[in-house]
Each structure stands twice: as C-alpha cells, then as structure tokens.
Amino acid sequence: MNMPLAIGLIFLVLFITALIGIKILRIPDIVIYIILGAGIGFLGYYQDTKVIEVAGEIGLILLFFLLGMKFSVRELRKNGNKVWKPGLLDVLLGIGVTTGIVYIAGQSLFVSLLIGGLVYATSSSITVKLLESKNRLDDKDSEYMLSLLIFEDLIAPILVTVLIGLKGENFSLAEFLFIFLKVAILAGIAILMSRIVLHKAQHWMKKVANEDSFLILVLGVAITYGGFAVFLGLSEVIGAFLAGIMLAGTVVKEKVEEVVLPVRNLFLPFFFLHFGLSLEFKEEIPSLGLLAIIFLWSIIHKLTVGYFGGQWYGLSKTDSLKSGFSLASRGEFSVIIAGLATGGLKVFAGAYILIAALAGMLLFQLAPLLQSKFAKERK
C-alpha cells in the first residue's frame, strides 16, 4: 500500500468535506467527518483503518491534555465535591433506568446493561470540541459539564469491567475495587508530579521552552501519561487530562498551549473520521421500536441530569437547561461498549450512536436559543 499517497488523499478529502460542511451546509466539521467515516465504512472503500485510529487517538489525547491545562488541582478537588450528586443521578438514569426499560422489553440482563452503557455517557470529545468551537468554554455551565464528563470517564471503565464479567470472562469484586485503586494511583502521581517535580523544574522548563525540541517534550508527557492510563486499564482521556493538570501550574503553560494547539488540530479530525468508520451497518437494524424508545429516553435522561444536576451544582435554572440540551451527544465510550456486542445488537448499537451523536450536536447548536426562549417565558 502507498502510505504517503493514502495519507495525503485523506488530508485532502478531510479538507474538502470540512469546507462543504462549514461553508455550504453550515454544519460543524465534526458532523461531516463522522458522516464521511460512516459512509466510507458502509461502502467498504477503506479497510485498513489502523493509521487513522492511531492518528485519531493522538488527537483525542491532545484535546483532553489542553483541556486539563485549564484546571488546577485545587479547582479539580472543588468541582469534584460539587459534581458527585449530579454524577450519581446520571448513573441512576443512564445505566439503571435504561437497563430496566430494555429488560422489561424482553432482553437479557447482559443486553439490557450493554444498552444502558450505550446511553450512559455523553461524548467527551464531541462536547469539548463544540464548547471550544462555539466559544462556550467560559460560560457558567461549561464547568459543570466538564466536571460531569470527567465523572463519567471515571465510571466508564467500571461499567466495561462489569459487562466483560457478565459476558463470561473472569470477574470478581477484587477486580472491581482494583479499578478504584488504579484511578487513585493515576491521580496521585499527577498531583505529586505537579507539586514537587515540575514545581522544582520550572526554571529549567523556562529555559527549554523556546527550543524546537520543546514540542517533542510536551507531546511525550501528554501521550505517555495517556498511554499509562491505558496500561492501567483506564481511559487515555483521564491520563491526558491529568497530564494537562500537571503542567497547568507551570510558568510555561501559555507556551505549551501555543505549540500543542496546531498539532491537536492536525490529528483530531482523524478521531471523528475513525469514529464514523467504526460504526457497523452490515445487517438490517433490529428492534426499531426499541431503538426509538431508547433514543427518546436518552434525550430526556440528559435533560434531567442537566436541569436538576446543574442546579445542585449551583447553576441557575436557565443555565442548567442549556447544559441539559448540550449533553445529548453520545460517542467514543459508546463505541467501546458497542465493541462488546455481536450480530444484530452491534448494528443496533451503531445506529443508536450515529443518531444520538448527530441529534446531540444539533441540540447543542440550539441550546443557547432554547435557553433564551425559556428565560423569556419565565418573565
């Protein structure tokens, strides 16, 4: 295979599709990348997706690395104390109620819990990218949304472990508790690095910040810690976020953001392209009625978590409502869960993820307008 030609063509196709999406169709480039990937995968034009997968994973790591740089250890602790109650509501509605609905519909416990996993987590990558592209990272509700996304990313590996156990592989309470220990180790190392090692190395970092090799150092830190999280059986998103927190309190923070941002923008489109490629539609979608019910419930679920959880977090009713409309996208975690499915269930999962991702992005676009309308009606 002519790899340089393939990569070059992918770049050109991504540029053309983004141009069409933004300038002609007036939709976010994320949407057009996902649709492009789903279309290519459906038609079977591109079989070897490993390069796209790796490039996309680098983009995802750098997205959350830069996001982590916006938080300090103190802010993370403060937000954690406020988000646990909305986070538990999210788990109850997303996993608990969804599992109950599917089980009542006649499915097995494993299938019911798997669909509960599909519905549970908001797409971190889509939501963060939209918050950034729509200049909403400084809005009052963004802190709540980001804290909730982190909470979900901590619950996600636990749910995957349970599903693997139910599928027939080894599973025990000890493994279940071991996940919590690994999260604590990952966070503990990040805090120690931030407060001791990097704090003492600030003078040296300031000296190398203008060297060409500085970018390589920063990418090494971000990707290595993301990979360390994967090594521990967790999400690379958590590792990347914590790596960003490590460097958030250093004197080179602004320089880090300056050099990493273009690299992130280069690799991130590949994540959404691979996301689309990973969706499977090889068979007819089963249980269309159940799919419709689950989709509608998933919108209600996030609206409820946004509206009530946002107020528990300290937001106004209007800001809480806006957060609810902005949390509806499902994405990368749902794809991981879908990987545990087979046959018709995998097709069902692929259809749900695509519909929820696109509908969630549309609701995100409409959220400020719906917030304004709600505020006027209250007056």
Residue pairs with C-beta under 8 A, 6 or more apart in sequence:
1 48
3 51
6 51
7 51
10 52
10 270
10 273
13 36
14 33
14 36
14 269
14 273
17 29
17 32
17 33
17 36
18 29
18 32
18 33
18 269
20 32
21 27
21 28
21 29
21 31
21 32
22 28
22 29
25 32
28 130
28 133
28 361
28 365
29 269
30 126
30 129
30 130
30 272
30 361
31 358
31 361
33 269
33 272
33 273
33 275
33 276
34 272
34 273
34 275
34 276
34 354
34 357
34 358
35 276
35 358
36 273
36 276
37 272
37 273
37 274
37 275
37 276
37 277
37 278
37 279
38 276
38 277
38 279
38 281
38 354
39 276
40 46
40 276
40 277
41 276
41 277
41 278
41 279
41 280
41 281
42 281
46 52
46 277
49 274
49 277
49 278
52 270
52 273
52 274
52 277
53 274
55 267
55 270
55 271
55 274
56 267
56 268
56 270
56 271
56 272
56 273
56 274
56 275
57 236
57 271
58 223
58 267
59 264
59 266
59 267
59 268
59 269
59 270
59 271
60 125
60 236
60 237
60 240
60 268
60 271
60 332
61 222
61 223
61 226
61 236
61 237
61 239
61 240
62 219
62 222
62 240
62 260
62 263
62 264
62 267
62 268
63 125
63 128
63 129
63 240
63 264
63 268
63 271
64 124
64 128
64 226
64 237
64 240
64 241
64 244
65 222
65 226
65 240
65 241
65 243
65 244
65 260
65 264
66 244
66 257
66 260
66 261
66 264
67 128
67 146
67 241
67 244
68 240
68 241
68 242
68 243
68 244
68 245
68 246
68 248
69 244
69 245
69 247
69 248
69 253
69 256
69 257
70 137
70 244
70 248
71 79
71 244
71 245
71 248
72 245
72 248
72 249
73 191
73 194
73 195
73 245
73 249
76 245
79 143
79 146
79 147
80 147
82 147
82 312
82 313
82 314
83 144
83 147
83 148
83 150
83 151
83 313
84 151
85 309
85 312
86 144
86 148
86 151
86 305
86 308
86 309
86 310
86 312
86 313
87 148
87 151
87 152
87 155
87 309
89 304
89 305
89 308
89 309
90 120
90 148
90 151
90 152
90 301
90 305
90 309
91 120
91 155
93 301
93 304
93 305
94 116
94 119
94 120
94 121
94 298
94 301
94 305
95 113
95 116
95 117
95 119
95 120
95 159
96 116
97 297
97 301
98 112
98 115
98 116
98 119
98 120
98 294
98 297
98 298
98 301
99 109
99 112
99 113
99 115
99 116
100 112
101 293
101 294
101 297
102 111
102 112
102 115
102 116
102 290
102 294
103 109
103 112
105 287
105 290
105 293
107 115
109 166
110 163
110 166
110 167
111 345
113 159
113 162
113 163
113 166
114 163
114 337
114 340
114 341
114 345
114 349
115 294
115 348
115 349
115 352
117 159
117 160
117 163
117 333
117 334
117 337
118 294
118 330
118 334
118 337
118 338
118 349
118 352
118 353
119 294
119 297
119 298
119 301
119 330
119 334
119 352
120 152
120 155
120 156
120 159
120 333
121 152
121 153
121 155
121 156
121 330
121 333
121 334
122 148
122 149
122 152
122 302
122 327
122 328
122 329
122 330
122 331
122 360
123 329
123 330
123 331
123 332
123 333
123 334
123 357
123 360
124 149
124 152
124 153
124 237
124 331
124 332
124 333
125 271
125 272
125 275
125 331
125 332
126 272
126 329
126 331
126 357
126 360
126 361
127 145
127 149
127 326
127 327
127 329
127 364
128 146
128 149
129 268
130 136
130 326
130 329
130 361
130 364
131 137
131 139
131 142
131 145
131 146
131 326
134 364
134 365
136 142
136 326
139 319
139 322
140 315
140 316
140 319
141 310
141 315
141 319
141 320
141 322
141 323
141 326
144 309
144 310
144 313
144 314
144 315
144 323
145 323
145 326
145 327
147 313
148 305
148 309
148 327
150 238
150 241
152 333
153 235
153 237
153 238
153 241
153 333
154 183
154 238
156 235
156 333
156 336
157 179
157 233
157 234
157 235
158 176
158 179
159 337
160 336
160 337
160 340
161 171
161 175
161 176
161 179
162 171
162 176
163 337
163 340
164 171
164 340
165 171
165 172
165 175
167 340
179 233
179 234
182 232
182 233
182 234
183 234
183 238
185 232
186 228
186 229
186 232
186 234
186 238
186 239
186 242
187 242
190 225
190 242
190 243
190 245
190 246
193 246
194 245
194 246
194 247
194 248
194 249
198 205
198 246
198 247
198 249
198 250
199 249
199 250
202 250
202 251
202 252
205 250
205 251
205 252
206 251
206 252
208 214
208 217
209 252
209 255
210 255
214 255
214 259
215 259
215 260
215 263
218 247
218 256
218 259
218 260
219 260
219 263
221 243
221 246
221 247
222 240
222 243
222 244
222 260
223 240
224 243
225 239
225 240
225 242
225 243
225 246
226 236
226 237
226 239
226 240
226 243
227 236
227 239
228 239
229 235
229 236
229 237
229 238
229 239
229 240
229 242
230 236
230 239
235 333
237 332
247 253
247 256
250 256
271 332
275 331
275 332
275 335
275 357
276 354
278 335
279 335
279 350
279 353
279 354
280 338
280 346
280 347
280 350
281 347
281 350
281 351
282 347
283 343
283 344
283 347
284 347
285 291
285 347
285 348
285 351
286 344
286 345
286 347
286 348
287 348
290 348
291 348
291 351
291 352
291 355
294 352
295 352
295 355
295 356
295 359
298 328
298 330
298 356
299 328
299 359
299 363
302 324
302 327
302 328
303 321
303 324
303 325
303 328
304 324
305 324
305 327
306 320
306 321
306 322
306 323
306 324
306 325
306 326
306 327
307 317
307 320
307 321
307 323
307 324
308 320
309 320
310 319
310 320
310 321
310 323
310 324
311 317
311 320
313 320
315 323
317 374
317 378
318 371
318 374
318 375
318 378
319 371
321 370
321 371
321 374
322 367
322 368
322 370
322 371
323 367
325 363
325 364
325 366
325 367
325 370
325 371
326 363
326 364
326 367
327 360
328 356
328 359
328 360
328 363
328 364
329 356
329 357
329 359
329 360
329 361
329 364
330 352
330 353
330 356
330 357
330 360
331 353
331 357
334 349
334 352
334 353
334 356
335 353
337 349
338 346
338 349
338 350
338 353
341 348
341 349
